[in-house]
Amino acid sequence: MRTKTTVYLDPQQQRLLAAIARDQGRSQAELIRMAVQSLIDASRPALPRFVGAGVEKDPVVPAETIKDFIRETVPQEFEARLARGRQAESA
């Protein structure tokens, strides 16, 4: 399910977006969704390279432990980064 939103573009942005959409055979809405997703992907914090390495005697960390860590940590880090961005915008 998608949520409808309104985006205000400068006339030049709208003309260029329309031209790109026509050239690529895509809708303007699809291009906007792709751009938003790219921004979201670029804003996600990097996942840790080593989870629990060297912390326990057994160097093998079960996949479920790593998945739990990511499930709990990544959304919190992403929300914290968004909050910092909102604070910077309001300053």
Beta strands, then each sheet from edge to edge (+ up, - down):
end
